[in-house]
Amino acid sequence: MVGPGVGIEGEWVKTQVQGKTPSHRTSIPQRQLAVRLQSARDSAGLTQEAAAKLLRIHTVTLSKIENGKSSVKPAVVREMARIYGIPATETERLVDLSDDARSPGWTVSYRDVIPEPVSALADIEARASSIFEYETEILPATLQTPEYAAYVIDLAVGVPAERRRQHLAFRLERQQRLLTRNPRPSLRFVIHESVLRARIGDDSLMQDQFAHLLKLARQRGIEIRVWTFAAGLHQWMSGAFTLLQSGDESYPHVVYTENQVEGRYFENQQQVEQYARMFGEIRRKAIPIKEFTL
């Protein structure tokens, strides 16, 4: 997906989760824990005031936990689970979310360079069992050669050279971690033909990049398809997106989209299912990259 000038690691991207823009860094596990704890309290028939009194904490503190604005220790999660009547198996899942929310992901060393939406995306990738991505203007970061990635990042001429170097280091490390993960997630990509026709550097850069795509597509668990110009338009011409599916019941399926000013996550089940159907339709009408001639 394309951020302003430097692709998905654009410096001016804001975070939005279903229309709300938090001003702090909140991890996906922390948000999921917040949603589940609030739901459990509601199911127990307790108001925030009543629950806070039983937990011996301030109502404001509980409100921050349920809004995803404050982390919560595993011991507190267990006490909340006891009071709310949460089954043991679900309690352990909540405790796991609490541990993950309090533990920084591998992107922490890039926190001064990479905006929250992208660092969160990279951390979600670490747990995803399947990743589906549709791109319309630029190759997915996972598929880029170092030369292609450097060319795209260097388009941000207003960004200092050292910062661009850090962006490149992050992108390549993210790519390496994903492709060498064991087990590696199932990866499916659909690329619009315009991405492959765009002039990127000299002829050799794009030729090398295309050869790299063909090589990746021969690997087990990686599928790359092309939506050709001949296929015309489709009813979902609304831009690029990434769908991440988790094999862990503690984590949701997530859709990530972005434009020039914001990155947005969708975790609502109906919205995620809509994107899944969308990707399925696009994929069925796209051709394998080995059948495409550059």
N, C-alpha and C positions, 0 to 999 in steps of 0.2 A: 504494500500500500504506500501511497505517496504522501509524504509530509512536505512542508514548504522547502523546496530546494534540495534537501538532503535525504529525501525518502522517509521511511517510517520513523527514523530517529530525529525528525524535525524538532527544533528547539522551541517552537511556539505552540506546540500542541497542548490543549487543555484536556483534562480528564472529565468524562461524563459517563455516568452510570444511569441508564434509563432516564435521561433528561436532567439529572441532578449533578451539579459540579462541585465536588468537595475541594476545599482549599488545602487539605493535608494529604499526606501519603497514606492510603488505606489499601491493604493487600486484599486479594480475592478471598483468602481464607477468613480474614477478619470480617469482611462484609457478609460472607456466608454464615459465619458463626452468629453474627448480630441478628440476621434474619431468622435463624432457627431458634435462638433463645427467645426472641420476642414472640414468635409463633407458639412456642411451648408455654410461655407465661399466659398468653391469651387463652390457650386450650385449657390451662389450669384454672381459668376464671379469676385471675388475679390482676388487679390494677398495678400500675408501676409503683404507686405509693405503698400498697399492701405488700408487694414483693420486696421492695427496698427495705421495709420494716423487718420482714422475716430474715432477710439477708444481712441486716444490720449495716446497710450502706445508705448513703444519701440518694434520694430520688434522682438528683442531677447526675450522679455517677452511673446509675442504672440506665438512665436515658442516653448517656454517651456510649455505653456498651451496646445498647440496642440500635443506635444510629451508626455503629461502626467507627466511632470517633475515639474509642478507647479500647486498648487491649485488655484481656482478662486472663488471670492466671488459671491454670488447670484446676487448682483446689477450689477456686470460686465457681468454676464451671460445674464441678461435681456437686457442690452445695446447691447451686441453682437447679441442677438436674434432680436432686433429692426432693427439693421443695416443689418443683413443677411436676414430679411424678414421671420423669423421663425414663424409659426402659434402659437396662444396663448396656445393651449393644449400641443404642443410639448415643448414650452418654460417652462411651469410648470414642465414637466418631467425633463428637463435639470436643472432647479433650484433644484429639489429634489436630483438629482445626485450630484450637487454641495454641498448641505447640507450634504449628506452622505459622500462625499469625505473628507469633513473638520471635520467630527465627528469620533473620534476613536471608533472602535468596542469593544466588550467585551474582546477581546484578548489583549488589550493594556497592561494589567497588566503582561502579559507573554512575552512582546516584547524582553526581554533580554534572554529568554530561547528558544522561538519557532521561527524558521526561517519564513520569510515572506510568502513563498508559503503556509505553513500550517495555519498561522494566517488568510491569505486571504481566504483560503478554509473554515475555521470555520465561518468567517463572511458571506461568500456566502451562507453557509448552513442556516444561520438565515433568509434568504429571499427565499430559494428554496421551490417550491411547490412539487417537485418530485426529489428523489435522487436514482440513479441506480448505483450499484457498483459491479464490477467483481474482484475477488481476487484469486490469484494463490499460494501464499506462506504463508499468515498470515491472520487471521480473520480481517474483517473490524473493525476499532476502535470503531464504534458505537455498535458493538455486543460483545465486550470483557468484561469478568468479571474483577473485580479489580485484582484478582490473576493472571489471564492470562496476563493482561496488564503489571503488575509489573514484571512478569517473562520476557516478551519480552524486556521491557525497561532496565532491569538489565543486559541484554546481552552486553550492552555498558559498559564494565568494565573499560574503560579508561575515562569515564565521572564521575566526583565527585558525591558522594552519594546524596548530597543536590540538585544538578541539576537534577538527575534522579527522585528525589522525586517531584520536580516541574513539570517535564515532565508528571509524573503520575497524578498529580493534574490537569494539563491542560487537559489531555486526558479524565479523568473522568468528569470534568466540561463540556467539549465539548459534551460528550455523554449525560449527564443529560439534558443539554439545548436542545439538538435536540429531545430527546425522550419525553420530557415534554412540548415541544412547543405547543401552542394552537392558531391556528390549527397546528397539526403535519403534516409534509410533507409525501407524499406517499413514502415508503421506500421499495426498491426491491434489493435483494442481490443474486448473484450467486457465490458460493464458490467452487473452485476446490476440489475434494476429497482429494488431497494431503495435503491440509490445515488441514483437520480433522484427517488425519493419522499421521501427524508429532508428534514426541515425545515432549510434552511441560510439563515440571515438572513431578510430579508423576501421577499415574493413576487417583487419585481422582480429581486433578486439571482439567484434560480434561473431566472427567465424569461430573463434575459440570458445566464446560463450555458448554458441549453438552446439558445438561438439560436446561441451560439458553437459548440456541438457540431455543430449542423446545418451551419454554415458550414465548419467544418473537414472534415466528412465529404464535402463536395463537392470538396475538393481532391484532386488526383491523388496516389495513393500512401497515402492515409489512409482507413482503414475503421473505422467505429464501429458496433458491433452491441449489442443489448440482450437479455439473458436475462430473459424476462418471468416474472411470477408464474404466469401461465397454463402456462408450461413445466414448472412443478413443481420437484422436486428432481432432482439428478443424482448420479451415483456419485462425482463428484470434489468433493464439498462439503467441501473441506479448506482453503479460504482463497485469498487472492489470490496471484498470482505474475507474474513478468516473465521472458520468454524472449528472450534476445538472441543472434542469429545473426550470425557474422562472415563477411565475404567474403574475409578475409585468412587464408590457410592457417596463418599463424604463431599465430593466436589461436583459442581454443576457442569453442564455443557454450556459453553460460552461462545458468543459471536462478537468479533471485534471489527469495527469499521473506523475509518478516519477520513478527514478532509484537511484543508489547509489550516484550520484553526482549532480542531478538536479531535480527540480520540474518544470513541464511545463503545462501551460494553453493553451487550444485551444478555441477560440471564433469565428473563421470563420464558417459561417453557414453550408457550405458543409462538413467541417470536423466534426462538431458536429452531423450532420445528419448521417454521416458514422458510427460514434460510436454508435448512437442510433440504427441503423440497426444491427450493430454487437451485441449489448446487446440483442436485440430482438431475434436474431437467437440462441445465447447461452442460453438464458432463456427458449426458447421453447424446447430445447433438454435436459435441466437439470430437475432433479426430485425434488419434494417438500422434504424438510428436514425430514418431518415426515415419509417418505417412506425410509429413509436412515438408515442403521444399522451401528453403530460405532463398 
